[in-house]
Amino acid sequence: MTQNLHQMTNTELKQYISKHRNDEEEFRAALEVLMSRRDPSTQQPYPFDLADPDSEVKALLIEKLKKAE
């Protein structure tokens, strides 16, 4: 039975995921809650979700390289 995952801290969720790594349903539910807590400003688009992955990924890389200089 799934515990109330939304009330767990991130550390507790990670421990729960580790403990239930062989139970796909429990693992997936806990991972989904953990991933929903990510900061959206640090997320990068997945290339397959882009309209033109080649040029858009190149543009993202060029932008990151310019910031690093």
N, C-alpha and C positions, 0 to 999 in steps of 0.2 A: 504494500500500500504506500502510495506516495505521501510523504509528509508535506507540510505546508512550506513549499520551497521558497515562496516569496518572502517569508519571514526570516529566512536564514541569511547570515552574513555571507560575503563572498568566500571567506575562508571555509565556513561550514559547507557551502555549496561545493567547493573544490574537494573537500574530504568526502562528501556524499557521492560525488561523481566517481572518485577513486574507489570507494567502497562498493559501488554498484556498477562498476565498469562492464560486467558481464550480463547485466540485465538491461537490454536495449531500451525498453520503455522508460525505466527509471533514469537511466543515463541521459537519454534524449530530453526528457522533461527538465531535468536539472540543468543540463547544458543550455537549453533554450532560455531558461530564466537567467542564467549567468551571462549569456551573450546579450540579452536584452538590456543589461545594465551598462554596456559599453558606452563610452563617450562618442556620440555621433560625429564630433568634429575631428576625431582621429581615424575614422573609418575610411578606407579606400574603396573605390568602386571595383567590383569584380569584373574582369575583362569581358566575360561572356554576356554581361548585362549591358554593355556599351553598344551603341549603334554601329560605330566603326572602331573596333578594338585596336587595330594596328596604329592608326594615327592618334587616337585618344590616349593610348598607353604611352606612346612616344612623347606626346605633349606633356603628360604628367611627369615623365622621367626628366625631360628637359627642364621643366619648372623646378623640380626638386634639386637638380644639379645646380641650377642658377642660385637657389637659396643657400646651397652648401658652400658656394664660392666666397 
